[in-house]
Amino acid sequence: MKANVISVLSFITLRCIAIIFILQVFKLCRVSLQLSTPRSFSVDYRSDCFRKDGKEFRYISGSIHYNRIPRVYWKDRLLKMYMAGLNAIQTYVPWNYHEESPGRYSFSGDRDLEYFLQLAQDIGLLVILRPGPYICAEWDMGGLPAWLLNKKNIVLRSSDPDYIAAVDKWMGKLLPMLKPHLYQNGGPIISVQVENEYGSYFACDYNYLRHLTKLFRSHLGEEVVLFTTDGAGLQYLKCGSIQDLYATVDFGPGANVTAAFEAQRHAEPHGPLVNSEFYTGWLDHWGSPHSVVSSAAVAKALNKILATGANVNLYMFIGGTNFGYWNGANSPYGSQPTSYDYDAPLTEAGDLTEKYFAIREVIKMYRKIPEGPVPPTTPKYAYGAVGMKKLQTISDALEKLSFSGPVKSMYPQTFTDLNQAFGYVLYRTTLPVTCSKPTPLSSPLNGIHDRAYVSVDGVAVGILERNKALTVNVTGTAGSQVEILVENMGRINYGKDINDFKGLVSNLTLETETLTGWTMYSLSIDDAVSQGLLGGKQPPPTDPPQPAPLSLPAFYGGSFIIPDGIPDLPQDTYIKLKNAKCRSWFGPQVTLFVPANILSTAAPNNVTVLELEEAPCGSGPCTVEFTDTPVLNGPVTSHDKQDWGLFAKEDLL
């Protein structure tokens, strides 16, 4: 009896083991089956579509630039894009953001590209990547690093050996990093753009495009979809596309959708229709009105595009901010402001707009919208006025600002010569003769790049500006010290003039005599401020200065404490500089976005302002204001107005 029980138990045990074994084998077979069916993304020329994992696929994407949004807000912005109904995002990779000096790479913090890609995938978004090497994007020098200009005669975006050598080295660093994130390797990247709107560039160098194609293939493999983007016109596609790259087009709400895609069909008779940049708004320039495109116009045009069965990327879905000195410029020279709001569906600060919901309603007609609430607008807080006091002028603080010390030269040197990428350089020389009457100090070859503040013996006398103000009158005795503070307002990012040297790029004259004997100081203002070097001993009190049209460039400082007892602080805010000129001397941007992550509740928040033209006080106390409302459409000075137009990049060539 005991033996029979043992036999039965043994039989049951063996059956259980067998069942477990079969289940494990079944699971292994499923895993093996999954592994034997690789992920894929490809162009189906026969069916005029993309295919993802063998099935017909269309993307509705939106542009977001990780380099314009603080890392702490990446998830919020991506979630809002996902909840709008997008199934993909598009982003650029700015070379100069990751390699500010040759061979020194940065991919951490706000520059952590791999984290951004993984976050997009975790949320459920595919990625269309545009790694350049040139990106345009209204970004300084179109994403190309300024140190390329150390080779003064370099032909950018061409087969120039010096340029190609630098590109090969950079892509040899970047592309292997991206390869694990390709869709076929388990990542979110479904396609990769080669170069950017190359058909709008004068070089028309097919060998350059072929070299890039071979370079991208060598690092990323043969499976990844490589594509180009150009304006929707045959004149752009002629030089912008080659056989081995899938050609796409870009156009905005004002375009004829049928004609635009007919242009793409000229380059690609078969394959999916793609608008890689459908403009939801437009860029701004200092001195021109804020660009606005109606929600109705965007929604109507988007519906027309989607009705054709085309793939589309909304440029921009969120614009963000050109923090620091990263803004670009266009030619004839017009610099772009700090805000890259773009009148996009999500504002610079990630706020929901009418345009967001209008676009969402259109997308809902073509694909299922994710269920659940849309993440709310990030709260803002008005911290109020902050008292400011004058710290030091640029000249007074020169030893603290110029870490590298003076450089002497017979003739003025450019920022590139001085290894100064951004910001400011102070140029000093002396008057060679006595000027008892106002005497013209001039830049006869338009060599002020971009704006210069001139003083003689510590008295501000005028401003020189690229293309506009090339002469100021000066007086003084022979040997009087002349100081010229030159500001780099952003390198040209589009067209034939991207070799944009900064500083005094040609000689200055006093009447007809060339000024020589220069001493130059590269200013490390950000480092000096962050290290607290500008507080120091305050100058003794003096009588208030007499009203003057200009003041010497000077620093002002103040601080504020975030109040206790208010929940959820700190919050985002905007700084408004009352009376101060700063970079907003002629509009349209009036406020600067201040994200909450740079504010502190544990210590005072220090505010430092560099005022270039006049004290930010007027007749009252010096203050700046922190407000909860942005002002991006302020008045513009009439003589600086320039109509850049909407959806017409070709006008900027």
C-alpha positions, 0 to 999 in steps of 0.5 A: 500500500505504501509502495503504491502511494509512493508510486502514485506520488512519483507519477504525479510529481513526474507529470508536474515536472513534465508540465512545467518543462513543457511550459518553460519550453513554450515560453522559450519558444515564444521568446525565440519567436519574438527574437526571430522576428526582428523589429524593422522600419523601412520605406515601401516604394511599391505601396508608397508608405513606411512599414514598421514591423512589416505593417503599414505605418504613418507618423504624426510627429512634433519637434522638440529640442532637448537643448532648449528645455531644462532636463527636469521638464523633458518628461512633462513636455513629452507627455503633453506631446503624447497626449496630443495624439503624436506617435513620434517626436523629431529633434536636432543634435547641435554639434556645438552644444556637445563639443564646445571646444575640440575633443571635449564632449559633454553628454550629461545633465541638460545635454544627456541625449541618450536619457532624452531618447530613452525617456521618449521611448518609455512614454511611447514615442518614436524618434526622428533624429536630425544629427546634422552636422549642420542643423539650422534651427535658429541656433548659433551657426546652425549647430556648427562649432565656432572653432571650425573658423580657426581655419579661416578659409574653411568652406563649411558644409562642403568637401573641404578637407578641414571640414570633413576631418572635423565632421568625421571625428564628431560623427565617430563619437556621436553615431556609435552612441546612437546606434543602440537607440535605433528602432531595429536595435530595440530603441525609438529612432525610426529614421535619421536625417543627413545634413539639413535643407542642403538644397538652400546652400550655395555649395551644391556639393554632391560629393559631400552628401555622398560622403555623409551617406557613407559615413552614416551607413558605416556607423549605423548600418544598412537598415536605418532609413536615412532621409533629407529635408528641403523646401518644397520646390524643385530648385531646393530638391535639385541640390538637396537630394541624392539617390541613396537618401529618401527626399522629404519636403517642408512647408507651412500653412500658406503652401499649396499642399498638392503642389508641395507634394508634387515637388517631392514626387519629382525627387521620389516618384514612389514612397511615402509623402512626408512634410518634415517641417510643417510650420505651426508658427515662425521665428522672431527677430529683435526689432521685428514684431512677434510672429503669430499664426492662427490656430485655425490656419494651422488646423486647416492645413494639417487636416489637408496634409493628413487627408492625403495620407502623408506623414507629417512633423509639426515644427515646432510643437514646443519651441523652448528657450535659447538659454545663454548665448545659443540664439542664431541670426539671419542675413541681412544680419538680424539676431534672434531673441532668447525666447524660441516660443515660435507661437507653437502649440506648447508655449516656451514654458510648456503651457497648453494653448488653443492651438494645442487643442485644435491640433489634437482635434484634427489628429483625433480624426485620423488616429486614436488619442491616448486616454487620460487627462492631459498634463496641466500647464505648469504653474507660474508665480509672481515673486514681485520686485527685487531691488538692485544696486550697482556693483561695478562697471566692466572696466572696474571689474576687468581683472575679475572678468578676464581670466586669461589676461590681456592679448596685445596686437598691432591690429584687432583680433576676432573672437576666434583668434582669441578663443572666445566663442560667445559673449563679450570682448573688450578692445582697448587702444589710444587716440593717436592725436588730439581730437579737440572737435568731434572726430569720426571713429569708424568701421569703414568695412562694416567690421563691427560684429555685432554691437559695440559700446564705445567710451573715451577716458571712461565716458560713454560716447556712442554705439557702433552696430553691424550694418547700421551704425558704422561711425561715432564722433569722439573727442580727447587728447592724444593718448586718451584711452578708447574702450570698445566693448563688442557683443556677439549677438549670435552667429548666422545660422542659415544661408551663405554667410554662416562663416560668421566671425565675431568681434572687430573683424576689420580695422577701425579708423580715426578719420582716415588713420587706421587705429593700431596698438590694441589690447584685448580682453576676453570676458568670462562673465558667466564664470565670474558671476557664478563664482561671486566675483562681482560683489566685492567692495562697493565704490564710495557713494557719489553724487547722482550722475547727470542725465546722459544718453548713455552709461558705461556698461555695468553690473547690477545685483540684488537678491530675493527670498522665496516666501515661506508657507506657500505650497509648491514653491519654487515655481516658474516665473519671468523676469522683467527688466524695468527701464533696462535696455539689455538685449530688449532695446527694440523688442519684441521680447520683454520678459525672460523665462526663469524655470523653477529648477534654478531657483532655491527655497533654502537660500537667497536667489541672487540676480545679476544684470549686465546693463549695457546702455543705461542704468535700469533705474530711471528717476526711481529706485533700481528694480527688476520684477518677477512676474507670472505672465510672459511678454513676447510681443512688446513694441518694436522700434520703428527704424529697426522693423524688418519684415522677415515674412512667414514660411519663406526661408529662401528669402533669407539666402 
